[in-house]
Amino acid sequence: MSGHFSAENIGHGSPGHAPRDVPSQQPERFVFDEESEAAIAPILAHYPEGRQASGVIPLLYLVQKQMRRQTGSAWVPRVGMDAVAARLSMPPIRVYEVATFYLMFNTKPVGRHHLQICTTTPCWLRGSDAVVAACRAATGIRGWEETSADGLFTMTEVECLGACANAPMMQINDDYYEDLDGPRTTLLLEALQRGELPKPGSSIGRCASAPIGERTTLLSPPDRT
């Protein structure tokens, strides 16, 4: 399930308002780099002539990925939103509305590893409190939307990410880590602190959303005749 975003994962900003500038964080300019430019034309080709504004979400995501490549922090600065508006011939405020509405866009810098922890009912019932506690202990972060002193981690509380069958889970950058508990979360974060990138998916090795344990039905081998 890694790399997917949920339509429910929305609403951390104030739609209709320009993002508040933080002078020490906002860059003075943004220009799409070669990798981003190569991706723009195929994206806009999906939309009819005159409807290119429909590409605002994927272009904002290109900005965020480019910022991660260039700075180590995946976020969308205001000048990046302005670059998207210019490319799509949109009023900048329309781009601000989108960028500040969807939680998948970070409108301020985040740590190298963005810990997006689901605390919605299925994850909570399966122990998301232990995941949160392990993250706080390992990173030293005390609140939400805060970044650790070493700049490695930012913790964000999010709504359902659509991996309820493998709860509790959290999304780290673009990847899903599922079937977590306190100790497994600690091991995951310790690996990231060492510069390793653990394999996304189930932390207990189950295939996708298959039931935990052995099969209890359809035990006979298939009839190949």
ROSE-4610 file (N, C-alpha, C; in Angstrom, 1 decimal, always signed):
// ROSE-4610
residu = [M/M/M/S/S/S/G/G/G/H/H/H/F/F/F/S/S/S/A/A/A/E/E/E/N/N/N/I/I/I/G/G/G/H/H/H/G/G/G/S/S/S/P/P/P/G/G/G/H/H/H/A/A/A/P/P/P/R/R/R/D/D/D/V/V/V/P/P/P/S/S/S/Q/Q/Q/Q/Q/Q/P/P/P/E/E/E/R/R/R/F/F/F/V/V/V/F/F/F/D/D/D/E/E/E/E/E/E/S/S/S/E/E/E/A/A/A/A/A/A/I/I/I/A/A/A/P/P/P/I/I/I/L/L/L/A/A/A/H/H/H/Y/Y/Y/P/P/P/E/E/E/G/G/G/R/R/R/Q/Q/Q/A/A/A/S/S/S/G/G/G/V/V/V/I/I/I/P/P/P/L/L/L/L/L/L/Y/Y/Y/L/L/L/V/V/V/Q/Q/Q/K/K/K/Q/Q/Q/M/M/M/R/R/R/R/R/R/Q/Q/Q/T/T/T/G/G/G/S/S/S/A/A/A/W/W/W/V/V/V/P/P/P/R/R/R/V/V/V/G/G/G/M/M/M/D/D/D/A/A/A/V/V/V/A/A/A/A/A/A/R/R/R/L/L/L/S/S/S/M/M/M/P/P/P/P/P/P/I/I/I/R/R/R/V/V/V/Y/Y/Y/E/E/E/V/V/V/A/A/A/T/T/T/F/F/F/Y/Y/Y/L/L/L/M/M/M/F/F/F/N/N/N/T/T/T/K/K/K/P/P/P/V/V/V/G/G/G/R/R/R/H/H/H/H/H/H/L/L/L/Q/Q/Q/I/I/I/C/C/C/T/T/T/T/T/T/T/T/T/P/P/P/C/C/C/W/W/W/L/L/L/R/R/R/G/G/G/S/S/S/D/D/D/A/A/A/V/V/V/V/V/V/A/A/A/A/A/A/C/C/C/R/R/R/A/A/A/A/A/A/T/T/T/G/G/G/I/I/I/R/R/R/G/G/G/W/W/W/E/E/E/E/E/E/T/T/T/S/S/S/A/A/A/D/D/D/G/G/G/L/L/L/F/F/F/T/T/T/M/M/M/T/T/T/E/E/E/V/V/V/E/E/E/C/C/C/L/L/L/G/G/G/A/A/A/C/C/C/A/A/A/N/N/N/A/A/A/P/P/P/M/M/M/M/M/M/Q/Q/Q/I/I/I/N/N/N/D/D/D/D/D/D/Y/Y/Y/Y/Y/Y/E/E/E/D/D/D/L/L/L/D/D/D/G/G/G/P/P/P/R/R/R/T/T/T/T/T/T/L/L/L/L/L/L/L/L/L/E/E/E/A/A/A/L/L/L/Q/Q/Q/R/R/R/G/G/G/E/E/E/L/L/L/P/P/P/K/K/K/P/P/P/G/G/G/S/S/S/S/S/S/I/I/I/G/G/G/R/R/R/C/C/C/A/A/A/S/S/S/A/A/A/P/P/P/I/I/I/G/G/G/E/E/E/R/R/R/T/T/T/T/T/T/L/L/L/L/L/L/S/S/S/P/P/P/P/P/P/D/D/D/R/R/R/T/T/T]
num = [1/1/1/2/2/2/3/3/3/4/4/4/5/5/5/6/6/6/7/7/7/8/8/8/9/9/9/10/10/10/11/11/11/12/12/12/13/13/13/14/14/14/15/15/15/16/16/16/17/17/17/18/18/18/19/19/19/20/20/20/21/21/21/22/22/22/23/23/23/24/24/24/25/25/25/26/26/26/27/27/27/28/28/28/29/29/29/30/30/30/31/31/31/32/32/32/33/33/33/34/34/34/35/35/35/36/36/36/37/37/37/38/38/38/39/39/39/40/40/40/41/41/41/42/42/42/43/43/43/44/44/44/45/45/45/46/46/46/47/47/47/48/48/48/49/49/49/50/50/50/51/51/51/52/52/52/53/53/53/54/54/54/55/55/55/56/56/56/57/57/57/58/58/58/59/59/59/60/60/60/61/61/61/62/62/62/63/63/63/64/64/64/65/65/65/66/66/66/67/67/67/68/68/68/69/69/69/70/70/70/71/71/71/72/72/72/73/73/73/74/74/74/75/75/75/76/76/76/77/77/77/78/78/78/79/79/79/80/80/80/81/81/81/82/82/82/83/83/83/84/84/84/85/85/85/86/86/86/87/87/87/88/88/88/89/89/89/90/90/90/91/91/91/92/92/92/93/93/93/94/94/94/95/95/95/96/96/96/97/97/97/98/98/98/99/99/99/100/100/100/101/101/101/102/102/102/103/103/103/104/104/104/105/105/105/106/106/106/107/107/107/108/108/108/109/109/109/110/110/110/111/111/111/112/112/112/113/113/113/114/114/114/115/115/115/116/116/116/117/117/117/118/118/118/119/119/119/120/120/120/121/121/121/122/122/122/123/123/123/124/124/124/125/125/125/126/126/126/127/127/127/128/128/128/129/129/129/130/130/130/131/131/131/132/132/132/133/133/133/134/134/134/135/135/135/136/136/136/137/137/137/138/138/138/139/139/139/140/140/140/141/141/141/142/142/142/143/143/143/144/144/144/145/145/145/146/146/146/147/147/147/148/148/148/149/149/149/150/150/150/151/151/151/152/152/152/153/153/153/154/154/154/155/155/155/156/156/156/157/157/157/158/158/158/159/159/159/160/160/160/161/161/161/162/162/162/163/163/163/164/164/164/165/165/165/166/166/166/167/167/167/168/168/168/169/169/169/170/170/170/171/171/171/172/172/172/173/173/173/174/174/174/175/175/175/176/176/176/177/177/177/178/178/178/179/179/179/180/180/180/181/181/181/182/182/182/183/183/183/184/184/184/185/185/185/186/186/186/187/187/187/188/188/188/189/189/189/190/190/190/191/191/191/192/192/192/193/193/193/194/194/194/195/195/195/196/196/196/197/197/197/198/198/198/199/199/199/200/200/200/201/201/201/202/202/202/203/203/203/204/204/204/205/205/205/206/206/206/207/207/207/208/208/208/209/209/209/210/210/210/211/211/211/212/212/212/213/213/213/214/214/214/215/215/215/216/216/216/217/217/217/218/218/218/219/219/219/220/220/220/221/221/221/222/222/222/223/223/223/224/224/224/225/225/225]
x = [+0.8/+0.0/+0.8/+2.1/+3.0/+2.8/+2.9/+2.9/+1.5/+0.5/-0.9/-1.4/-2.2/-2.8/-4.3/-4.8/-6.2/-7.0/-8.2/-9.0/-9.5/-9.4/-9.8/-8.7/-7.5/-6.4/-6.3/-7.2/-7.4/-7.6/-7.5/-8.1/-7.2/-5.9/-5.0/-4.8/-5.4/-5.1/-6.4/-6.4/-7.5/-7.8/-8.6/-8.9/-9.3/-8.8/-9.2/-8.2/-7.2/-6.3/-4.9/-4.2/-2.8/-2.0/-1.1/-0.3/+0.5/+0.6/+1.3/+2.8/+3.5/+4.9/+5.7/+6.8/+7.7/+9.1/+9.5/+10.6/+11.9/+12.1/+13.4/+13.3/+12.1/+12.0/+11.6/+10.9/+10.4/+11.6/+11.9/+12.9/+12.4/+13.4/+13.0/+12.5/+12.9/+12.4/+12.4/+11.6/+11.5/+11.4/+12.3/+12.3/+12.2/+11.3/+11.3/+12.6/+13.2/+14.4/+14.2/+15.2/+15.1/+14.2/+14.3/+13.5/+12.0/+11.7/+10.3/+9.8/+10.6/+10.2/+9.8/+10.6/+10.4/+9.0/+8.6/+7.3/+6.1/+6.3/+5.1/+4.3/+5.0/+4.3/+3.4/+3.9/+3.1/+1.9/+2.1/+0.9/-0.1/+0.2/-0.7/-1.4/-0.7/-1.3/-2.6/-2.8/-4.0/-5.3/-5.1/-6.2/-6.5/-7.8/-8.2/-7.6/-7.4/-6.9/-7.8/-7.2/-8.0/-8.3/-8.0/-8.3/-7.1/-6.0/-4.7/-4.7/-5.6/-5.6/-6.0/-6.5/-6.8/-5.6/-4.4/-3.2/-2.5/-3.3/-2.7/-2.2/-2.9/-2.4/-1.1/-1.1/+0.2/+1.4/+1.1/+2.2/+2.7/+1.8/+2.2/+3.0/+2.7/+3.4/+4.8/+5.0/+6.3/+7.1/+6.5/+7.2/+7.7/+6.9/+7.3/+8.4/+8.3/+9.4/+10.7/+10.6/+11.8/+12.5/+11.7/+12.2/+12.9/+12.3/+13.0/+14.3/+14.4/+15.7/+16.7/+16.3/+17.2/+17.6/+16.6/+16.9/+16.8/+16.3/+16.1/+14.8/+14.0/+12.7/+11.6/+10.6/+9.6/+8.5/+8.4/+7.4/+7.2/+6.1/+5.7/+5.8/+6.8/+6.9/+6.0/+5.7/+4.8/+5.3/+6.6/+7.1/+6.9/+6.8/+6.5/+5.1/+4.2/+2.8/+2.6/+3.4/+3.3/+3.8/+4.8/+5.3/+4.3/+3.6/+2.5/+1.4/+1.0/+0.0/+0.4/+1.6/+2.1/+2.1/+2.5/+2.6/+1.2/+0.2/-1.2/-2.1/-1.6/-2.4/-3.5/-3.3/-4.3/-4.0/-5.0/-4.7/-4.0/-3.0/-2.3/-3.2/-4.2/-5.1/-5.7/-6.0/-6.6/-5.6/-4.4/-3.3/-3.2/-3.2/-3.1/-4.2/-5.4/-6.6/-6.3/-5.8/-5.5/-4.4/-3.3/-2.1/-2.4/-3.3/-3.5/-4.7/-5.3/-6.5/-6.0/-5.2/-4.8/-3.6/-3.7/-2.7/-1.4/-1.6/-0.4/+0.6/+0.2/+1.1/+1.6/+2.9/+3.4/+3.8/+3.1/+3.4/+4.4/+5.1/+6.3/+7.3/+8.6/+9.6/+9.3/+9.6/+9.5/+10.8/+11.0/+12.2/+12.4/+13.6/+13.9/+13.0/+12.5/+11.5/+10.2/+9.2/+7.9/+7.1/+6.9/+6.1/+4.7/+3.8/+2.4/+1.6/+1.2/+0.7/-0.8/-1.4/-2.9/-3.3/-4.2/-4.8/-6.3/-6.9/-8.3/-8.7/-10.0/-10.5/-9.8/-9.8/-9.2/-7.7/-6.9/-5.5/-5.5/-6.4/-6.4/-6.7/-7.7/-8.2/-7.1/-6.2/-5.1/-3.8/-3.8/-2.6/-1.8/-2.5/-1.7/-1.1/-1.7/-1.1/+0.3/+0.6/+1.9/+2.9/+2.4/+3.2/+3.5/+2.6/+2.8/+3.9/+3.7/+4.6/+6.0/+6.2/+7.5/+8.1/+7.3/+7.9/+8.4/+7.6/+8.0/+9.3/+9.4/+10.6/+11.8/+11.7/+12.8/+13.3/+12.4/+12.7/+12.9/+12.3/+12.3/+11.3/+10.4/+9.3/+8.2/+7.6/+6.6/+5.2/+5.1/+3.8/+3.6/+2.5/+2.3/+2.8/+3.2/+3.7/+5.0/+5.7/+7.0/+8.1/+9.3/+10.5/+11.5/+12.2/+13.2/+14.4/+15.1/+16.2/+17.3/+17.4/+18.4/+17.9/+16.6/+16.1/+15.7/+15.8/+15.5/+14.0/+13.2/+11.9/+10.9/+9.7/+8.6/+7.4/+6.7/+5.5/+4.2/+3.3/+2.0/+1.0/-0.1/-1.3/-2.2/-2.6/-3.4/-4.6/-5.6/-6.8/-6.5/-7.6/-7.4/-6.6/-5.7/-4.8/-5.2/-6.3/-6.8/-6.1/-5.4/-4.7/-5.2/-6.5/-7.1/-6.9/-6.9/-6.7/-5.4/-4.4/-3.1/-2.7/-3.7/-3.5/-2.8/-2.0/-1.8/-0.7/-0.7/+0.3/+0.6/+1.7/+2.0/+2.7/+2.6/+3.2/+4.5/+5.6/+6.8/+7.2/+7.2/+7.4/+6.3/+6.6/+5.6/+5.3/+5.9/+5.8/+4.9/+4.2/+3.4/+4.1/+4.1/+4.6/+3.5/+3.2/+2.0/+2.2/+1.1/+1.2/+2.3/+2.3/+3.2/+2.8/+3.8/+3.5/+4.6/+4.7/+5.7/+7.1/+7.5/+8.9/+9.3/+8.3/+8.6/+8.8/+8.0/+8.2/+9.6/+10.0/+11.3/+12.4/+12.3/+13.3/+13.3/+12.2/+12.0/+12.7/+12.5/+13.1/+14.6/+15.0/+16.5/+17.2/+16.5/+17.1/+17.2/+16.2/+16.2/+17.3/+17.5/+18.5/+19.9/+20.1/+21.4/+21.6/+20.6/+20.7/+20.2/+19.5/+19.0/+17.5/+17.0/+15.7/+15.0/+14.3/+13.6/+12.6/+12.3/+11.4/+10.0/+9.2/+7.9/+7.0/+5.8/+4.8/+4.6/+4.2/+3.9/+5.2/+5.2/+6.3/+6.4/+5.3/+5.3/+5.4/+5.6/+5.9/+4.7/+3.5/+2.3/+2.2/+1.6/+1.5/+0.2/+0.5/-0.6/-1.5/-2.8/-3.7/-4.2/-3.4/-3.8/-4.0/-4.9/-5.1/-3.8/-3.7/-2.6/-2.7/-1.6/-1.7/-1.8/-2.0/-2.2/-3.6/-3.8/-5.1/-6.0/-7.2/-8.2/-9.3/-9.3/-10.2/-9.5/-10.1/-9.5/-8.2/-8.1/-6.9/-6.4/-7.4/-7.0/-6.3/-5.3/-4.6/-5.6/-5.3/-6.3/-6.3/-7.4/-7.6/-7.1/-5.9/-5.3/-5.9/-6.8/-7.4/-8.5]
y = [-1.2/+0.0/+1.3/+1.1/+2.3/+3.2/+4.5/+5.5/+6.0/+5.5/+6.0/+7.0/+7.9/+8.9/+8.7/+8.9/+8.7/+10.0/+9.9/+11.1/+11.6/+10.8/+11.2/+12.0/+12.0/+12.6/+14.0/+14.8/+16.2/+17.1/+18.4/+19.4/+19.9/+20.1/+20.7/+22.2/+22.8/+24.2/+25.0/+26.2/+27.1/+27.4/+26.6/+26.8/+28.2/+28.8/+30.1/+31.2/+30.8/+31.8/+31.5/+32.5/+32.3/+31.8/+30.8/+30.3/+31.4/+31.3/+32.3/+32.1/+33.2/+33.1/+33.1/+32.3/+32.3/+32.7/+34.0/+34.6/+33.7/+33.0/+32.3/+31.0/+30.6/+29.3/+29.4/+30.4/+30.5/+30.9/+30.1/+30.5/+31.7/+32.4/+33.6/+33.2/+32.0/+31.7/+30.1/+29.7/+28.3/+28.1/+27.2/+26.9/+25.4/+24.9/+23.5/+23.0/+21.9/+21.4/+20.4/+19.8/+19.0/+17.8/+17.2/+16.0/+16.4/+17.5/+17.9/+18.3/+19.0/+19.5/+18.2/+17.2/+16.0/+15.3/+15.5/+14.9/+15.8/+17.1/+17.9/+17.7/+17.6/+17.4/+16.1/+15.0/+13.8/+13.9/+14.7/+14.9/+15.7/+16.8/+17.7/+17.1/+16.1/+15.4/+14.7/+14.4/+13.7/+14.5/+15.9/+16.8/+17.4/+17.7/+18.3/+19.8/+20.2/+21.6/+22.6/+23.5/+24.5/+24.0/+22.7/+22.2/+21.8/+22.4/+22.1/+22.3/+23.2/+23.5/+22.3/+21.3/+20.0/+19.3/+19.7/+19.1/+19.7/+20.5/+21.3/+20.3/+19.3/+18.4/+17.7/+17.0/+16.4/+17.3/+18.6/+19.5/+20.0/+20.2/+20.5/+19.4/+18.1/+17.0/+17.0/+17.4/+17.5/+18.6/+19.7/+20.7/+20.1/+19.3/+18.8/+17.8/+16.9/+16.0/+16.7/+17.7/+18.5/+19.1/+19.6/+20.2/+19.2/+18.0/+16.9/+16.6/+16.5/+16.2/+17.3/+18.5/+19.6/+20.0/+19.8/+20.3/+19.2/+18.0/+17.0/+17.1/+18.1/+18.4/+18.4/+17.6/+17.5/+18.5/+19.6/+20.6/+21.5/+22.3/+23.1/+24.6/+25.3/+26.7/+27.6/+28.8/+29.6/+29.9/+30.1/+30.4/+29.2/+28.0/+26.8/+26.8/+27.2/+27.3/+28.3/+29.4/+30.5/+29.9/+29.1/+28.5/+27.6/+26.8/+26.0/+26.8/+27.9/+28.8/+29.4/+29.8/+30.4/+29.3/+28.1/+27.1/+26.7/+26.7/+26.3/+27.5/+28.7/+29.9/+30.0/+29.8/+29.9/+31.0/+31.7/+32.6/+31.9/+32.5/+31.9/+31.5/+32.2/+31.9/+30.5/+30.1/+28.8/+27.7/+27.9/+27.0/+26.9/+28.1/+28.1/+27.3/+27.4/+26.7/+25.2/+24.7/+23.3/+22.9/+23.6/+23.2/+23.3/+24.2/+24.3/+23.4/+22.7/+21.9/+20.4/+19.9/+18.5/+18.3/+17.3/+17.1/+16.5/+15.9/+15.3/+16.4/+17.7/+18.8/+19.4/+19.5/+20.2/+21.6/+22.6/+24.0/+24.6/+23.8/+24.3/+23.1/+23.4/+22.3/+21.2/+20.0/+18.8/+18.1/+17.2/+16.5/+15.5/+15.0/+14.0/+12.9/+12.4/+11.3/+11.9/+12.0/+12.5/+11.4/+11.3/+10.3/+10.7/+10.1/+10.4/+9.3/+9.5/+8.4/+8.4/+7.3/+7.2/+6.9/+7.7/+7.4/+7.3/+7.1/+6.9/+5.5/+5.3/+4.2/+2.8/+2.3/+1.0/+0.9/+1.9/+1.9/+2.1/+2.9/+3.1/+1.8/+1.1/-0.1/-1.2/-1.1/-2.0/-1.6/-0.4/+0.0/+1.1/+2.1/+3.2/+4.1/+4.0/+4.8/+4.3/+3.0/+2.5/+3.0/+3.1/+3.6/+5.0/+5.8/+7.2/+7.4/+6.6/+6.7/+6.3/+5.2/+4.8/+5.9/+6.5/+7.6/+8.8/+9.1/+10.2/+9.9/+8.7/+8.2/+8.2/+7.8/+7.6/+8.9/+9.9/+11.1/+12.3/+12.2/+13.4/+14.4/+14.1/+15.0/+14.9/+16.0/+16.0/+16.3/+17.0/+17.4/+17.0/+17.4/+17.1/+18.2/+17.8/+18.8/+19.4/+18.7/+19.2/+18.4/+19.0/+18.3/+18.1/+16.9/+16.6/+17.5/+17.6/+18.5/+18.3/+17.0/+16.7/+16.8/+17.3/+17.5/+16.3/+15.1/+13.8/+13.5/+13.9/+13.4/+14.6/+14.5/+15.4/+14.4/+14.7/+13.8/+14.5/+13.9/+14.4/+13.4/+13.8/+13.0/+13.1/+11.9/+12.0/+11.1/+11.4/+10.6/+9.3/+8.5/+7.2/+7.2/+6.3/+6.2/+4.9/+4.3/+3.2/+1.9/+1.7/+0.4/-0.2/-0.1/-0.5/-2.0/-2.8/-4.3/-4.6/-3.7/-3.9/-2.9/-2.5/-1.5/-2.2/-1.3/+0.1/+0.3/+1.5/+1.8/+3.2/+3.5/+4.9/+5.0/+6.2/+6.5/+7.3/+6.9/+7.6/+8.1/+9.4/+9.9/+9.4/+8.6/+8.1/+6.6/+6.0/+4.5/+4.2/+3.1/+2.6/+1.5/+1.7/+0.7/+0.2/-1.1/-1.7/-2.7/-3.1/-4.1/-3.8/-2.5/-2.0/-2.3/-2.2/-2.1/-1.3/-1.1/-0.2/-0.7/-1.9/-2.4/-2.4/-2.8/-2.8/-1.3/-0.4/+1.0/+1.5/+1.2/+1.6/+1.1/-0.2/-0.8/-0.1/+0.3/+1.0/+2.3/+3.1/+4.4/+4.3/+3.3/+3.2/+2.9/+2.1/+1.9/+3.2/+4.0/+5.2/+6.2/+6.1/+7.0/+6.5/+5.2/+4.7/+5.0/+5.6/+5.8/+4.7/+3.7/+2.6/+2.9/+2.2/+2.4/+1.0/+0.7/-0.5/-0.8/-2.0/-2.3/-2.0/-1.2/-0.9/-2.1/-1.9/-3.0/-3.5/-4.7/-5.3/-5.6/-5.2/-5.4/-6.9/-7.7/-9.0/-10.0/-9.5/-10.3/-10.9/-10.5/-11.0/-10.4/-11.2/-10.8/-9.9/-8.6/-7.6/-7.6/-7.9/-7.9/-9.2/-10.3/-11.6/-11.8/-12.7/-13.0/-13.3/-13.0/-13.4/-14.8/-15.6/-17.0/-17.9/-19.2/-20.2/-20.2/-20.7/-20.8/-21.7/-21.4/-22.2/-22.7/-22.3/-22.8/-23.1/-23.8/-24.2/-24.8/-25.9/-26.5/-27.5/-28.1/-29.1/-28.5/-29.2/-28.7/-28.6/-27.6/-27.4/-28.6/-28.9/-30.0/-29.5/-30.0/-29.6/-30.3/-31.2/-31.9/-31.2]
z = [+0.0/+0.0/+0.0/+0.0/+0.1/-1.0/-0.8/-1.8/-2.2/-1.5/-1.8/-0.8/-1.2/-0.3/-0.2/+0.9/+1.1/+1.0/+0.4/+0.2/+1.5/+2.6/+3.9/+4.6/+4.1/+4.7/+4.3/+4.8/+4.3/+5.5/+5.2/+6.1/+7.2/+6.9/+8.0/+7.9/+6.9/+6.6/+6.7/+6.1/+6.0/+4.6/+3.9/+2.5/+2.2/+1.1/+0.8/+1.3/+2.1/+2.6/+2.2/+1.8/+1.4/+2.6/+2.4/+3.5/+4.2/+5.5/+6.2/+6.0/+5.7/+5.4/+6.7/+6.7/+7.8/+7.2/+7.4/+6.7/+6.8/+7.9/+8.0/+7.2/+6.8/+6.1/+4.6/+4.2/+2.8/+1.9/+0.9/-0.1/-0.9/-1.5/-2.3/-3.7/-4.3/-5.6/-5.7/-6.7/-7.0/-8.5/-9.0/-10.5/-10.6/-11.4/-11.6/-12.2/-11.6/-12.1/-13.3/-13.8/-15.0/-14.8/-13.6/-13.3/-13.3/-12.6/-12.5/-13.9/-14.7/-16.0/-16.9/-16.8/-17.6/-17.2/-16.0/-15.5/-15.8/-16.1/-16.2/-17.5/-18.6/-19.9/-19.9/-19.4/-19.4/-18.4/-17.3/-16.4/-17.1/-17.7/-18.3/-19.6/-20.2/-21.3/-21.0/-19.7/-19.3/-19.4/-19.5/-19.4/-20.7/-21.0/-22.3/-22.3/-23.5/-23.7/-23.0/-22.3/-21.5/-20.1/-19.8/-18.5/-17.7/-18.0/-17.4/-15.9/-15.4/-14.0/-13.2/-13.9/-13.2/-12.7/-13.2/-12.8/-11.6/-10.9/-9.8/-8.7/-8.4/-7.3/-7.7/-8.9/-9.2/-9.3/-9.8/-9.9/-8.5/-7.6/-6.2/-5.6/-6.0/-5.5/-6.1/-7.3/-7.9/-7.2/-6.8/-6.0/-4.7/-4.0/-2.8/-2.9/-4.0/-4.2/-4.6/-5.3/-5.7/-4.5/-3.6/-2.4/-1.5/-1.5/-0.8/-1.4/-2.7/-3.4/-3.1/-3.1/-3.0/-1.6/-0.6/+0.7/+1.8/+1.4/+2.4/+3.1/+2.9/+3.5/+2.5/+2.6/+1.6/+2.0/+1.3/+1.6/+0.4/+0.4/-0.7/-0.2/-0.6/-0.2/-1.0/-0.6/-1.3/-2.7/-2.9/-4.2/-5.2/-4.6/-5.3/-5.8/-4.9/-5.3/-6.4/-6.3/-7.3/-8.7/-8.6/-9.9/-10.5/-9.7/-10.2/-10.8/-10.1/-10.6/-12.0/-12.1/-13.4/-14.5/-14.2/-15.2/-15.7/-14.8/-15.1/-15.4/-15.5/-15.7/-14.8/-13.5/-12.4/-11.5/-10.9/-9.9/-8.7/-8.2/-7.1/-5.9/-5.6/-4.5/-4.7/-6.0/-6.2/-5.9/-6.1/-5.8/-4.2/-3.6/-2.1/-1.5/-2.1/-1.5/-1.5/-2.6/-2.7/-1.7/-1.7/-1.0/+0.5/+1.0/+2.4/+2.9/+1.9/+2.3/+2.5/+1.6/+1.7/+2.6/+3.5/+4.5/+3.8/+2.6/+2.0/+1.5/+1.5/+1.2/+2.5/+2.7/+3.9/+3.5/+4.2/+3.8/+4.7/+5.5/+6.2/+6.2/+6.4/+6.4/+7.4/+7.0/+7.9/+8.0/+8.9/+9.0/+7.9/+7.8/+6.7/+6.7/+7.8/+7.9/+8.6/+7.8/+8.2/+8.8/+10.1/+10.7/+10.8/+9.9/+9.9/+10.5/+11.7/+12.5/+12.6/+12.2/+12.2/+13.6/+14.1/+15.4/+15.4/+14.1/+14.0/+14.6/+14.8/+15.6/+15.3/+14.1/+13.9/+14.4/+14.1/+14.6/+16.1/+16.7/+18.1/+18.8/+18.3/+19.0/+18.9/+17.9/+17.8/+18.4/+19.0/+19.8/+19.3/+18.6/+18.1/+19.2/+20.4/+21.5/+21.8/+21.6/+21.9/+20.8/+19.5/+18.4/+18.7/+19.1/+19.4/+20.5/+21.6/+22.7/+22.3/+21.4/+21.0/+20.1/+19.3/+18.5/+19.3/+20.3/+21.2/+21.9/+22.4/+23.2/+22.3/+21.1/+20.2/+19.6/+19.4/+18.7/+19.7/+20.9/+21.8/+21.5/+20.5/+20.2/+21.2/+21.6/+22.7/+22.1/+21.1/+20.5/+19.1/+18.5/+17.1/+16.2/+15.0/+14.0/+14.5/+15.3/+15.8/+15.2/+15.1/+14.5/+15.6/+15.5/+16.5/+16.4/+17.5/+17.6/+16.5/+16.1/+15.1/+13.6/+13.5/+12.2/+11.4/+12.0/+11.3/+11.2/+12.3/+12.3/+12.6/+11.9/+12.2/+12.5/+13.5/+13.9/+13.6/+12.8/+12.5/+12.8/+13.4/+13.6/+12.4/+11.8/+10.6/+10.7/+9.8/+9.8/+9.0/+8.8/+8.2/+6.9/+6.8/+5.6/+4.8/+5.2/+4.4/+4.5/+5.6/+5.9/+7.1/+7.4/+8.6/+8.9/+7.9/+8.1/+8.7/+8.5/+9.0/+10.1/+10.9/+12.0/+13.1/+13.9/+13.7/+12.7/+12.1/+11.0/+11.0/+10.3/+10.1/+8.7/+8.1/+6.8/+7.1/+6.6/+6.7/+5.3/+5.1/+3.8/+2.9/+1.9/+1.0/+1.2/+2.2/+2.4/+3.7/+3.6/+4.7/+5.5/+6.8/+7.7/+8.6/+8.5/+9.1/+10.1/+10.8/+11.9/+12.9/+13.3/+14.3/+15.7/+16.6/+18.0/+18.6/+19.9/+20.5/+20.2/+20.5/+20.2/+18.7/+17.8/+16.4/+15.9/+16.4/+16.1/+16.5/+17.7/+18.2/+17.2/+16.9/+16.0/+14.6/+14.1/+12.8/+12.9/+14.0/+14.1/+14.3/+15.0/+15.3/+13.9/+13.1/+11.8/+10.9/+11.0/+10.3/+10.8/+12.1/+12.7/+12.3/+12.0/+11.5/+10.0/+9.4/+8.0/+7.1/+7.7/+6.9/+6.5/+5.5/+5.1/+5.1/+6.2/+6.3/+5.2/+4.9/+3.8/+4.3/+3.4/+3.8/+3.8/+4.4/+4.5/+5.9/+6.0/+7.3/+8.0/+9.3/+10.1/+10.7/+10.4/+10.9/+9.7/+8.5/+7.4/+6.7/+7.0/+6.3/+4.9/+4.0/+2.7/+2.5/+2.1/+2.0/+3.2/+3.0/+4.1/+4.4/+4.1/+4.4/+5.9/+6.4/+7.8/+8.5/+9.8/+10.6/+10.9/+10.8/+11.2/+10.0/+10.3/+9.2/+8.6/+7.5/+6.9/+7.7/+7.8/+8.5/+7.5/+6.3/+5.3/+4.0/+3.1/+1.8/+2.0/+2.9/+3.2/+2.2/+1.5/+0.5/-0.7/-1.3/-2.4/-3.6/-4.5/-5.6/-6.5/-7.1/-8.1/-9.4/-9.9/-11.1/-12.3/-12.1/-13.2/-13.9]
